[in-house]
Amino acid sequence: MNRRLLSLLLCLLGTLPLLAETGADSVLTLARRVNDRFMRVYADPTRPTFVKKVRPSSLWTRAVYYEGLMALYAIDPRQYYLDYTDRWGAFHHWAPRDGVTTTDADNQCCAQTYLERYAMTGDTLMACRVKANLEHQIATGRYDYWTWIDAIQMAMPVYVKYYSLTGDRRYLDYAVNSYLWSRNTCGGGLFNKKDGLWWRDKDYVPPYREQDGNDCYWSRGNGWVYAALLRCMDVLNEDTKEYKLLEKDFLAMSKALLHCQRADGFWNVSLHSPATYGGPEMTGTALFLYGMSWGIRHGLLAAASYRPACDKAWQALMTCVHPDGFLGWNQGTGKDPSAGQPLSYDKMPDFEDYGTGCWLLGATEYARLAQPALNACLPFVLPEARPGTRWWWFGSAVDETGLKDNIDALHHVGMGTVEITPIYGVQGNEARELSYLSPEWMRALQITERTAAVDSVEVDLNNGTGWPFGGPWVPIGEAACKAFFVDTLVNSKADISKLTFPVPDKEKKYARLAAVRSFKTADKHRQRVIALFVSRTRQRVKRAAPGGEGWVIDHFDSLAVAHYLQHIDSAFTASHTPYPHTFFNDSYEVYGANWTPRLLEAFRSRRGYDLLDSLDRFVDGDAQVVCDYRETLSDLLYHNFTQQWTAWAHSHGALVRNQAHGSPANLIDLYGTVDIPEIEGFGLSDFGIKGLRRDPGFTRPNFSDMSMLKYASSAAHVTGKPFTSSETFTWLTEHFRTSLSQMKPDLDLMFSCGVNHMFFHGTPYSPRNVPWPGWQFYASVNMSPTNSTWRDGPWLMSYIRRCQSFLQWGDPDNDFLVILPVKEMWKKDTRHPLMLFDIHSMDKKAPELIRAIREIDSLGYDCDYISERQLARAKKVGEQWITEAGTRYRGLIDPTKPIDSQALARLANAEPMRTQLHLRAIRRRNGMGYHYFIANLTPNDVDSYVPLAVAWHDALWYDPLTGRRYAVEQRNRQLHVALRSGESMILQTFDRTLPQTLAALPHRALPGDQTKVLGGPWQLAFEQSAPTVRRTWKLDKPQTWETLGDDSAAVTMGSGAYTTTFRLSADEARRPWLLDLGDVRESAEVWVNGRFAGCAWSVPFTLDVSGLLKKGDNTLRVVVTNLPANRIADMDRRGIKWRVMKDINVVDLQYHKTGYADWTPMKSGLNGSVKLIELHH
């Protein structure tokens, strides 16, 4: 890292209160649109270009695109960017265009990306031909190849990058000497020091002039040089003479460019000649934005002067982007301002690839600039760091006003993604319902996409209505399929072809006899005859929306899946609706589907024998035969459904997010096939956290323990997928009784198991004119404006965004791979051939695996599961394993064998914070060291010194609740870890010694023994209440609302303000204090002396109020927001009808119809004393 910048950053570390909200995510959203369109149009990266003549895709125009793509990957690490790049590079054998003997800089440009991939992978194949080419050119002894300034960008960074990778100065010396020849000698010198700009080549050196008499400084040509300078400086030490040479020219160019930017943010195509083709031009502007943003970030350019220019340039580049991602105002190839003229917003240039690359370079560097000044030490905050939510459309009865209201509300609270799931409707609302995939429904989707784009909200879409996939267009012949068997004994001489078999009445319409087999018995006079019947389950889509009712598809049948997806395609094609960002598939809840018409054929080809020949063993539950059958079902679901569905979405530029659990397949294989594997929480974990409200009788245990939660993240880690999502808070508690504080522990558990892209379950679409509580979905925490928790929801969203920004950063660093013993599971309970891996029964199907994972965890290690298919593609280097995606592990564990703790200790260091302190933690690698997410999910406070399992030099704490950073207290290479029960922190370590300015960071202050109870008197008045509470109370001490003796206060939903005053001496006011609110029901915003102190929404309910207190009288105002439980119970007692949903309506935790009239009032407000606790370091 640039030391000058690092010193600047660390001076600021202690002053940054929050991980700032910026427009960087909207920049990235637009960048994705531009790039996705390019990758969609140029889906085959190996295909040559056909502009006037055939040229290979390794030519310079395409190479510049890959420079932009790699810059995008640096802030948006999506595996398919690398897959696309590697397919291109491998096709060209990682060689320059025209081979290793070329000296044409245009041919060498592709090597910049080759070397980036070499640096990331260590694969020498990616660099060996680059080296041969550079050696060939150096051996010529000539420095006069770069006769035009474009060549400086095409070739100079290749030499400098190779020097940075090898340390061989010959490459750096050659690059600098060639640069100086172009700068000072070619055509008398192509760099005009006086103007700080470059002539394109010797033909444009004066006396050549533009028509208005000005010098011809071509915009893009200067952009090439500007980009080359920063791309070289970026890998050089700032103390070297080479860096200083390039820096001097970079600064001179920056000054010159700043003064010739136009008012509209663009630069003229001829920089000093507005009369020469004076319209907008994108490529030069993009390259100048790239350079200026980089210069500001690295401390070379003053933000006060250059940031306004960058902002204007970005506004200009935004105007070039079409709704589909096409880029306008893109000047075609050439060598001066006349190239490709006249330009326009709609004109297609001869080549568009380099323009996309330029645009991406500018956009991504500006996105980095739009992050806080500390982004060199903090992760880039991706749009996916914001939480998402499942958004139920009831009867698809949506309209433009309601869509905008709902999306705006979700955006303002801090949501980043909506996943549309159409479901059953509302009673009496049929006239407003839209039929799924109808033209009206597709228009509603278009409105949603346009509205969400304005708010930078991503739109995902369930690939059907309700769940599982199915609908009215699915014929019975492609519906979920089942087999049943008639097993009988007959006379040994009977002709089995003439036998008839009893078929249940309900099956007669659908069943067909598929096969009959005879088997010998111990009785020579009797033969055993087994008849195989194939039928359909007739399962219909659960919770289907209008237009989505129908049969569930046969997921094992590739043709059925293809036809299903073709129907979806036809609606998008006919309506010209853009495809969503991501398609979603809910958990596999296809019941009894144990067959498919081509299963016998698939079994024979995959297992090597005929299942019919072993039908008796199969029916009798033979472990091997049943295992082979189960493996065949797994293969069919993997290939015919999951892979096909993923490929279909990719063909439309969309991703897929999938819940594999509940299916009969190897979960790791299914999760590893998709872009975003998703796990599910189901119920509430009882960690025993101190001060966390418990609600006996209104919660159910969480079926998704640590071993279950790791399936999705393991697949993501092993296959190199950046995101693991979660369906979060399903049935966390009973309706209307879920607090923000109850959400955090289970969320922290998910984070510690690798989830980094959570989705609420969920948000019901509800129009503004519907009486409270609006439209409600069962099994939901109702994260919507109709819930009182919405008021303090932004604090939870900020916590999630901060945590996920770290958890999406870098690479996983779990210790071991654990081979998933799925075949051992498949050999169990064989009397029932269909085995579904649902979260509710994994403790019975995989007890040995669960025990092994818990033992590994107790020993202080972390692990990921891997399938046999994935393991076959991995490499073993010594004891280490490297997966196909490049993820490294220290060893492989077979969970069917006893865990050898001594063997594990020889391979990896245990993490003492796990073994000694019993903290939950997950570790990831980044470019500066490591970072941990750590949560204390125990009843005990932790205050101890422990070493780390990895090497480190310095470290920082980051508090995701507040965004504040703290120095780490250390003693004898051990870190001080202090976490109260329920708290979480992020630890960031550095692999280098940071400058002395790190000492400016304070240590985190901790509560001591000195306390001061704020006894009162108190005043209580309601800011918001429904039903309205008009009274004001004077209280001797804080008191909950249902105890006030007021009927309206006992049943209200709202926010009540507790106010008191207290006196402090001058000495007391100077001390640091922690405000402890005690038992808060359920969240509280706090003001001290009129200044906002923060929101206490999770246990412990404490806030640091240091610096807000004063000598004499102090005023404390605590605004507490309760839950809706008392209000809804009162409505039930008064007989107000609010359960208006069709289908399941609203049920209790056990899926029974229920009412809330008998609920006793829940405590609301402050339920105990409030005190100040003196802090100490």
Beta strands, then each sheet from edge to edge (+ up, - down):
strand 1: 49-50
strand 2: 54-55
strand 3: 191-192
strand 4: 197-198
strand 5: 388-394
strand 6: 417-423
strand 7: 458-462
strand 8: 470-471
strand 9: 481-491
strand 10: 512-520
strand 11: 526-536
strand 12: 551-552
strand 13: 582-585
strand 14: 655-658
strand 15: 676-682
strand 16: 725-730
strand 17: 757-764
strand 18: 811-812
strand 19: 816-819
strand 20: 863-866
strand 21: 875-877
strand 22: 880-882
strand 23: 888-889
strand 24: 891-893
strand 25: 920-926
strand 26: 929-935
strand 27: 942-946
strand 28: 954-958
strand 29: 965-967
strand 30: 970-971
strand 31: 974-979
strand 32: 984-990
strand 33: 1006-1013
strand 34: 1018-1026
strand 35: 1033-1035
strand 36: 1053-1064
strand 37: 1073-1076
strand 38: 1080-1081
strand 39: 1083-1088
strand 40: 1091-1096
strand 41: 1102-1104
strand 42: 1112-1121
strand 43: 1165-1166
strand 44: 1171-1176
sheet 1: 1+ 2-
sheet 2: 3+ 4-
sheet 3: 5+ 6+ 7+ 13+ 14+ 15+ 16+ 17+ 5+
sheet 4: 8+ 12-
sheet 5: 9+ 11- 10+
sheet 6: 18+ 25- 26+ 32- 28+ 29-
sheet 7: 20+ 19+ 24+
sheet 8: 21+ 22- 23+
sheet 9: 27+ 31- 30+
sheet 10: 33+ 44- 37+ 41-
sheet 11: 35+ 34- 36+ 42- 39+ 40-
sheet 12: 38+ 43-
end
